[in-house]
C-alpha cells in the first residue's frame, strides 16, 4: 500500500512539474508576441531518485478555481445526458433493424426468383 502511495505522490509531482513547464511556455510565448514581459526562467525541480518525495499536497487555489471554472463550462446535467444516450440507443436500434430488414428483403428477392 505504501508503494502505491509513493507512486501516486511521484506522479502528482511529475504532473505539477509538467504544469509549471506549460506555464513557462505560455509566458514565453506571450512575451514573444509582446503580450507580457518575459520573466526569468526557473529551473525545473529535480526529484531525488530514491529519496523521499517533496510535499506536493499544496495546490494553488487560483489553479483549482480556474480548473473548476473550465470544468463547469463543459459540464452538462445528468438528465440531459441520459436523454441523449437513450435517443442514441433508439437510433442505433432502429437503424440496425432497418438494415436487417433490408438484408432479409434482398436475400428473399434474390432467391425467390429461382
MMTF fields as JSON, N, C-alpha, C and O atoms, coordinates in Angstrom:
{
  "mmtfVersion": "1.0.0",
  "mmtfProducer": "UNKNOWN",
  "numBonds": 455,
  "numAtoms": 456,
  "numGroups": 114,
  "numChains": 1,
  "numModels": 1,
  "chainsPerModel": [1],
  "groupsPerChain": [114],
  "chainIdList": ["A"],
  "bondAtomList": [4, 2, 8, 6, 12, 10, 16, 14, 20, 18, 24, 22, 28, 26, 32, 30, 36, 34, 40, 38, 44, 42, 48, 46, 52, 50, 56, 54, 60, 58, 64, 62, 68, 66, 72, 70, 76, 74, 80, 78, 84, 82, 88, 86, 92, 90, 96, 94, 100, 98, 104, 102, 108, 106, 112, 110, 116, 114, 120, 118, 124, 122, 128, 126, 132, 130, 136, 134, 140, 138, 144, 142, 148, 146, 152, 150, 156, 154, 160, 158, 164, 162, 168, 166, 172, 170, 176, 174, 180, 178, 184, 182, 188, 186, 192, 190, 196, 194, 200, 198, 204, 202, 208, 206, 212, 210, 216, 214, 220, 218, 224, 222, 228, 226, 232, 230, 236, 234, 240, 238, 244, 242, 248, 246, 252, 250, 256, 254, 260, 258, 264, 262, 268, 266, 272, 270, 276, 274, 280, 278, 284, 282, 288, 286, 292, 290, 296, 294, 300, 298, 304, 302, 308, 306, 312, 310, 316, 314, 320, 318, 324, 322, 328, 326, 332, 330, 336, 334, 340, 338, 344, 342, 348, 346, 352, 350, 356, 354, 360, 358, 364, 362, 368, 366, 372, 370, 376, 374, 380, 378, 384, 382, 388, 386, 392, 390, 396, 394, 400, 398, 404, 402, 408, 406, 412, 410, 416, 414, 420, 418, 424, 422, 428, 426, 432, 430, 436, 434, 440, 438, 444, 442, 448, 446, 452, 450],
  "bondOrderList": [1, 1, 1, 1, 1, 1, 1, 1, 1, 1, 1, 1, 1, 1, 1, 1, 1, 1, 1, 1, 1, 1, 1, 1, 1, 1, 1, 1, 1, 1, 1, 1, 1, 1, 1, 1, 1, 1, 1, 1, 1, 1, 1, 1, 1, 1, 1, 1, 1, 1, 1, 1, 1, 1, 1, 1, 1, 1, 1, 1, 1, 1, 1, 1, 1, 1, 1, 1, 1, 1, 1, 1, 1, 1, 1, 1, 1, 1, 1, 1, 1, 1, 1, 1, 1, 1, 1, 1, 1, 1, 1, 1, 1, 1, 1, 1, 1, 1, 1, 1, 1, 1, 1, 1, 1, 1, 1, 1, 1, 1, 1, 1, 1],
  "groupList": [{"groupName": "UNK", "atomNameList": ["N", "CA", "C", "O"], "elementList": ["N", "C", "C", "O"], "formalChargeList": [0, 0, 0, 0], "bondAtomList": [1, 0, 2, 1, 3, 2], "bondOrderList": [1, 1, 2], "singleLetterCode": "X", "chemCompType": "L-PEPTIDE LINKING"}],
  "groupTypeList": [0, 0, 0, 0, 0, 0, 0, 0, 0, 0, 0, 0, 0, 0, 0, 0, 0, 0, 0, 0, 0, 0, 0, 0, 0, 0, 0, 0, 0, 0, 0, 0, 0, 0, 0, 0, 0, 0, 0, 0, 0, 0, 0, 0, 0, 0, 0, 0, 0, 0, 0, 0, 0, 0, 0, 0, 0, 0, 0, 0, 0, 0, 0, 0, 0, 0, 0, 0, 0, 0, 0, 0, 0, 0, 0, 0, 0, 0, 0, 0, 0, 0, 0, 0, 0, 0, 0, 0, 0, 0, 0, 0, 0, 0, 0, 0, 0, 0, 0, 0, 0, 0, 0, 0, 0, 0, 0, 0, 0, 0, 0, 0, 0, 0],
  "groupIdList": [1, 2, 3, 4, 5, 6, 7, 8, 9, 10, 11, 12, 13, 14, 15, 16, 17, 18, 19, 20, 21, 22, 23, 24, 25, 26, 27, 28, 29, 30, 31, 32, 33, 34, 35, 36, 37, 38, 39, 40, 41, 42, 43, 44, 45, 46, 47, 48, 49, 50, 51, 52, 53, 54, 55, 56, 57, 58, 59, 60, 61, 62, 63, 64, 65, 66, 67, 68, 69, 70, 71, 72, 73, 74, 75, 76, 77, 78, 79, 80, 81, 82, 83, 84, 85, 86, 87, 88, 89, 90, 91, 92, 93, 94, 95, 96, 97, 98, 99, 100, 101, 102, 103, 104, 105, 106, 107, 108, 109, 110, 111, 112, 113, 114],
  "secStructList": [7, 2, 2, 2, 2, 2, 2, 2, 2, 2, 2, 2, 2, 2, 2, 2, 2, 2, 2, 2, 2, 2, 2, 2, 2, 2, 2, 2, 2, 2, 2, 2, 2, 6, 1, 1, 7, 7, 7, 7, 7, 7, 7, 7, 7, 7, 7, 7, 1, 1, 1, 7, 7, 7, 7, 7, 7, 7, 7, 7, 2, 2, 2, 2, 2, 2, 2, 2, 2, 2, 2, 2, 2, 2, 7, 7, 7, 2, 2, 2, 2, 2, 2, 2, 2, 2, 2, 2, 2, 2, 2, 2, 2, 2, 2, 2, 2, 2, 2, 2, 2, 2, 2, 2, 2, 2, 2, 2, 2, 2, 2, 2, 6, 7],
  "xCoordList": [0.826, 0.0, 0.87, 0.531, 1.991, 2.876, 3.525, 3.779, 3.798, 4.38, 3.416, 3.827, 2.142, 1.142, 1.059, 0.974, 1.083, 1.044, 2.261, 2.138, 3.425, 4.646, 4.56, 4.966, 4.029, 3.903, 2.911, 3.151, 1.794, 0.819, 1.403, 1.181, 2.142, 2.79, 3.816, 3.948, 4.546, 5.537, 4.854, 5.332, 3.739, 3.006, 2.458, 2.462, 1.992, 1.487, 2.598, 2.389, 3.777, 4.919, 5.291, 5.623, 5.238, 5.539, 4.509, 4.86, 3.236, 2.195, 2.37, 2.177, 2.732, 2.975, 4.152, 4.124, 5.185, 6.336, 5.939, 6.389, 5.096, 4.639, 3.78, 3.89, 2.927, 2.095, 2.964, 2.682, 4.018, 4.931, 5.636, 5.807, 6.043, 6.687, 5.721, 6.1, 4.479, 3.482, 3.257, 3.125, 3.214, 3.05, 4.23, 4.04, 5.452, 6.633, 6.565, 6.944, 6.085, 5.97, 4.932, 5.14, 3.825, 2.793, 3.337, 3.119, 4.038, 4.6, 5.637, 5.69, 6.456, 7.464, 6.805, 7.268, 5.73, 5.034, 4.35, 4.351, 3.767, 3.157, 4.214, 3.963, 5.389, 6.47, 6.951, 7.327, 6.935, 7.39, 6.468, 6.924, 5.172, 4.246, 4.004, 3.25, 4.64, 4.567, 3.426, 3.1, 2.806, 1.676, 2.138, 1.519, 3.207, 3.723, 5.247, 5.822, 5.912, 7.373, 7.776, 7.085, 8.901, 9.338, 9.978, 10.917, 9.498, 10.117, 11.376, 11.622, 12.156, 13.361, 12.95, 12.092, 13.545, 13.147, 13.579, 14.635, 12.725, 13.016, 13.561, 13.181, 14.446, 14.956, 13.915, 13.293, 13.703, 12.733, 13.193, 14.385, 12.223, 12.538, 13.043, 12.408, 14.156, 14.732, 14.199, 14.182, 13.772, 13.326, 14.48, 15.147, 14.722, 15.754, 15.284, 14.127, 16.157, 15.709, 15.206, 14.189, 15.89, 15.478, 15.126, 14.782, 15.201, 14.916, 13.435, 12.634, 13.065, 11.65, 11.194, 11.968, 9.933, 9.361, 9.031, 8.705, 9.11, 8.754, 7.25, 6.456, 6.89, 5.483, 4.803, 5.063, 3.936, 3.254, 1.751, 0.963, 1.36, -0.059, -0.712, -1.938, 0.068, -0.487, -0.623, 0.374, -1.852, -2.118, -2.586, -3.415, -2.081, -2.53, -4.037, -4.553, -4.747, -6.197, -6.617, -7.689, -5.792, -6.147, -6.21, -7.067, -5.308, -5.308, -6.561, -7.203, -6.914, -8.118, -9.372, -10.256, -9.453, -10.623, -10.73, -11.82, -9.587, -9.584, -9.996, -10.783, -9.476, -9.829, -11.312, -11.979, -11.825, -13.25, -14.126, -15.187, -13.699, -14.476, -14.518, -15.561, -13.411, -13.365, -14.237, -14.964, -14.173, -14.996, -16.482, -17.275, -16.864, -18.265, -18.771, -19.947, -17.881, -18.273, -18.731, -19.642, -18.112, -18.418, -19.293, -19.621, -19.667, -20.473, -21.928, -22.464, -22.565, -23.988, -24.751, -24.179, -26.053, -26.854, -26.981, -27.032, -27.033, -27.161, -28.448, -28.484, -29.507, -30.786, -30.683, -31.169, -30.057, -29.941, -28.987, -29.19, -27.966, -27.046, -27.774, -27.566, -28.617, -29.396, -30.333, -30.483, -30.955, -31.863, -31.106, -31.602, -29.907, -29.112, -28.683, -28.697, -28.304, -27.898, -29.073, -28.928, -30.234, -31.431, -31.782, -32.081, -31.746, -32.047, -31.051, -31.441, -29.785, -28.769, -28.981, -28.809, -29.353, -29.608, -30.784, -30.719, -31.864, -33.007, -32.625, -33.047, -31.841, -31.421, -30.611, -30.849, -29.674, -28.885, -29.764, -29.595, -30.693, -31.562, -32.395, -32.444, -33.053, -33.901, -33.075, -33.529, -31.892, -31.006, -30.587, -30.574, -30.245, -29.862, -31.055, -30.906, -32.238, -33.445, -33.749, -34.111, -33.6, -33.822, -32.8, -33.143, -31.547, -30.505, -30.791, -30.612, -31.228, -31.577, -32.747, -32.729, -33.759, -34.892, -34.463, -34.954, -33.554, -33.051, -32.3, -32.477, -31.465, -30.716, -31.673, -31.506, -32.662, -33.634, -34.407, -34.64, -34.807, -35.537, -34.683, -35.18, -33.413, -32.512, -32.335, -32.375, -32.141, -31.969, -33.247, -33.185, -34.395, -35.674, -35.89, -36.27, -35.655, -35.892, -34.905, -35.264, -33.679, -32.708, -32.966, -32.726, -33.438, -33.661, -35.093, -35.338, -36.014, -37.409, -37.599, -38.478, -36.817, -36.958, -36.445, -36.723, -35.725, -35.153, -36.077, -35.714],
  "yCoordList": [-1.189, 0.0, 1.252, 2.237, 1.228, 2.387, 2.627, 3.774, 1.545, 1.71, 2.448, 3.301, 2.12, 2.789, 4.265, 5.12, 4.567, 5.958, 6.711, 7.834, 6.104, 6.744, 6.986, 8.042, 6.007, 6.15, 7.261, 8.041, 7.331, 8.389, 9.763, 10.707, 9.884, 11.163, 11.534, 12.7, 10.526, 10.763, 11.247, 12.183, 10.615, 11.02, 12.44, 13.221, 12.766, 14.112, 15.145, 16.225, 14.81, 15.721, 15.92, 17.031, 14.852, 14.961, 15.831, 16.632, 15.672, 16.496, 17.967, 18.843, 18.235, 19.624, 20.207, 21.372, 19.402, 19.856, 20.141, 21.124, 19.278, 19.495, 20.757, 21.515, 20.988, 22.193, 23.443, 24.457, 23.368, 24.506, 24.76, 25.91, 23.695, 23.842, 24.494, 25.396, 24.034, 24.586, 26.068, 26.867, 26.432, 27.836, 28.663, 29.774, 28.134, 28.836, 29.005, 30.053, 27.983, 28.069, 29.114, 29.857, 29.171, 30.16, 31.568, 32.457, 31.765, 33.081, 33.457, 34.608, 32.502, 32.779, 33.147, 34.057, 32.453, 32.746, 34.104, 34.854, 34.428, 35.747, 36.839, 37.895, 36.59, 37.564, 37.704, 38.794, 36.6, 36.636, 37.496, 38.213, 37.417, 38.213, 39.586, 40.394, 39.846, 41.173, 41.375, 42.515, 40.305, 40.447, 40.797, 41.629, 40.177, 40.391, 40.39, 39.784, 41.049, 40.947, 39.542, 38.902, 39.079, 37.711, 37.632, 38.379, 36.746, 36.588, 35.737, 35.09, 35.759, 34.935, 33.473, 33.115, 32.608, 31.196, 30.517, 30.808, 29.602, 28.828, 27.471, 26.913, 26.956, 25.613, 24.608, 24.817, 23.512, 22.513, 21.843, 21.655, 21.499, 20.85, 19.438, 18.663, 19.119, 17.782, 16.884, 17.288, 15.693, 14.723, 13.786, 13.286, 13.543, 12.566, 11.18, 10.835, 10.366, 9.08, 8.117, 7.456, 8.021, 7.06, 7.723, 7.032, 9.01, 9.712, 9.976, 9.577, 10.644, 10.964, 11.995, 12.831, 11.906, 12.826, 14.146, 14.168, 15.253, 16.534, 16.59, 15.894, 17.433, 17.591, 18.411, 19.606, 17.764, 18.441, 18.492, 18.64, 18.37, 18.332, 19.704, 19.792, 20.767, 22.105, 22.53, 22.66, 22.746, 23.215, 24.658, 24.969, 25.545, 26.939, 27.037, 26.432, 27.788, 27.886, 28.508, 28.19, 29.385, 30.005, 28.959, 29.031, 27.989, 26.928, 26.076, 25.729, 25.738, 24.944, 25.688, 25.091, 26.966, 27.746, 27.835, 27.73, 28.032, 28.111, 26.769, 26.732, 25.686, 24.354, 24.074, 23.534, 24.432, 24.214, 25.052, 24.595, 26.27, 27.119, 26.503, 26.523, 25.964, 25.33, 24.077, 23.838, 23.277, 22.07, 22.42, 21.754, 23.455, 23.858, 24.312, 24.142, 24.888, 25.366, 24.213, 24.387, 23.045, 21.914, 20.853, 19.845, 21.064, 20.081, 20.19, 21.292, 19.05, 19.052, 18.34, 17.606, 18.576, 17.968, 16.465, 16.037, 15.663, 14.215, 13.832, 12.835, 14.617, 14.314, 14.454, 13.589, 15.529, 15.706, 14.661, 14.194, 14.301, 13.264, 11.933, 11.202, 11.625, 10.388, 10.39, 9.367, 11.511, 11.595, 11.455, 10.825, 12.04, 11.915, 10.469, 9.982, 9.793, 8.394, 7.535, 6.67, 7.762, 6.997, 7.223, 6.272, 8.466, 8.789, 8.089, 7.555, 8.095, 7.426, 5.927, 5.319, 5.326, 3.875, 3.519, 2.551, 4.302, 4.044, 4.229, 3.451, 5.239, 5.485, 4.304, 3.854, 3.806, 2.643, 1.397, 0.625, 1.201, 0.031, 0.028, -0.971, 1.16, 1.202, 1.198, 0.683, 1.755, 1.681, 0.249, -0.181, -0.49, -1.898, -2.726, -3.625, -2.426, -3.139, -2.899, -3.828, -1.651, -1.332, -2.032, -2.542, -2.057, -2.743, -4.242, -4.847, -4.839, -6.258, -6.524, -7.493, -5.658, -5.809, -5.692, -6.432, -4.773, -4.611, -5.851, -6.297, -6.408, -7.628, -8.794, -9.54, -8.957, -10.04, -9.848, -10.82, -8.621, -8.35, -8.659, -9.233, -8.29, -8.571, -10.074, -10.58, -10.792, -12.252, -12.899, -13.794, -12.46, -13.022, -12.771, -13.683, -11.575, -11.218, -11.912, -12.249, -12.13, -12.801, -14.313, -14.921, -14.916, -16.361, -16.748, -17.895, -15.827, -16.107, -16.277, -17.027, -15.616, -15.697, -16.989, -17.252, -17.804, -19.05, -20.201, -21.297],
  "zCoordList": [0.0, 0.0, 0.0, -0.656, 0.728, 0.785, -0.575, -0.945, -1.328, -2.656, -3.577, -4.364, -3.476, -4.311, -3.952, -4.834, -2.649, -2.215, -2.73, -3.221, -2.622, -3.119, -4.624, -5.11, -5.362, -6.811, -7.163, -8.084, -6.427, -6.681, -6.382, -7.14, -5.29, -4.968, -6.025, -6.395, -6.51, -7.561, -8.839, -9.48, -9.214, -10.405, -10.248, -11.2, -9.05, -8.797, -8.929, -9.483, -8.42, -8.548, -10.008, -10.423, -10.783, -12.213, -12.927, -13.793, -12.562, -13.173, -12.814, -13.657, -11.572, -11.169, -11.933, -12.328, -12.143, -12.906, -14.354, -14.943, -14.926, -16.299, -16.384, -17.347, -15.384, -15.377, -15.269, -15.907, -14.464, -14.345, -15.672, -16.074, -16.352, -17.668, -18.655, -19.403, -18.651, -19.553, -19.265, -20.192, -18.004, -17.634, -18.127, -18.621, -18.0, -18.501, -20.017, -20.54, -20.726, -22.181, -22.589, -23.549, -21.868, -22.162, -21.947, -22.771, -20.848, -20.553, -21.606, -22.038, -22.017, -23.041, -24.365, -25.053, -24.729, -25.986, -25.91, -26.887, -24.759, -24.592, -24.697, -25.278, -24.139, -24.224, -25.672, -26.103, -26.415, -27.801, -28.66, -29.552, -28.383, -29.186, -28.567, -29.11, -27.436, -26.838, -25.88, -25.55, -25.419, -24.502, -23.092, -22.428, -22.631, -21.286, -21.341, -22.245, -20.403, -20.35, -19.911, -19.118, -20.438, -20.156, -18.777, -18.501, -17.899, -16.578, -16.699, -17.717, -15.638, -15.614, -15.552, -14.744, -16.391, -16.383, -15.086, -14.525, -14.631, -13.425, -13.829, -14.859, -13.013, -13.258, -12.794, -11.752, -13.539, -13.098, -11.802, -11.562, -10.995, -9.725, -9.981, -10.697, -9.409, -9.551, -8.433, -7.27, -8.773, -7.781, -7.457, -8.363, -6.163, -5.83, -6.246, -6.007, -6.869, -7.392, -6.323, -6.53, -5.186, -4.173, -2.852, -1.893, -2.782, -1.54, -1.379, -2.224, -0.303, -0.095, -1.121, -1.587, -1.45, -2.421, -1.744, -0.557, -2.487, -1.887, -1.615, -2.249, -0.66, -0.322, -1.411, -1.555, -2.172, -3.272, -3.017, -3.951, -1.764, -1.449, -1.545, -1.613, -1.553, -1.623, -3.08, -3.79, -3.52, -4.871, -4.769, -3.914, -5.612, -5.526, -5.759, -6.698, -4.921, -5.07, -6.404, -6.919, -6.964, -8.244, -9.346, -10.227, -9.301, -10.305, -10.147, -11.138, -8.913, -8.658, -9.117, -9.732, -8.829, -9.217, -10.731, -11.294, -11.388, -12.852, -13.456, -14.401, -12.924, -13.434, -13.211, -14.093, -12.054, -11.786, -12.705, -13.13, -13.017, -13.923, -15.317, -15.972, -15.769, -17.085, -17.091, -18.055, -16.033, -15.956, -15.956, -16.623, -15.217, -15.167, -16.53, -16.851, -17.329, -18.652, -19.547, -20.356, -19.412, -20.28, -19.612, -20.237, -18.371, -17.652, -18.083, -18.204, -18.315, -18.667, -17.561, -16.756, -17.543, -16.486, -16.737, -17.89, -15.677, -15.855, -16.57, -17.292, -16.375, -17.018, -18.536, -19.265, -19.024, -20.472, -21.056, -22.177, -20.311, -20.778, -20.913, -21.881, -19.952, -20.002, -21.205, -21.873, -21.483, -22.628, -23.946, -24.88, -24.029, -25.247, -25.474, -26.605, -24.406, -24.527, -24.953, -25.817, -24.359, -24.719, -26.193, -26.916, -26.628, -28.027, -28.962, -30.0, -28.596, -29.407, -29.473, -30.53, -28.354, -28.346, -29.242, -29.999, -29.16, -30.034, -31.499, -32.355, -31.783, -33.155, -33.693, -34.814, -32.919, -33.348, -33.49, -34.434, -32.567, -32.628, -33.902, -34.62, -34.176, -35.361, -36.65, -37.672, -36.611, -37.768, -38.049, -39.203, -37.006, -37.173, -37.636, -38.464, -37.104, -37.513, -38.997, -39.719, -39.443, -40.853, -41.738, -42.805, -41.298, -42.066, -42.144, -43.2, -41.054, -41.049, -42.006, -42.764, -41.961, -42.872, -44.324, -45.176, -44.616, -45.968, -46.435, -47.568, -45.566, -45.917, -46.156, -47.121, -45.297, -45.471, -46.777, -47.495, -47.097, -48.332, -49.554, -50.524, -49.524, -50.654, -50.817, -51.939, -49.723, -49.811, -50.333, -51.176, -49.845, -50.286, -51.78, -52.514, -52.215, -53.624, -54.558, -55.686, -54.114, -54.995, -55.066, -56.11, -54.008, -54.002, -54.398, -54.775, -54.318, -54.65, -56.156, -56.581, -56.945, -58.395, -58.982, -60.152, -58.266, -58.81, -58.778, -59.205]
}
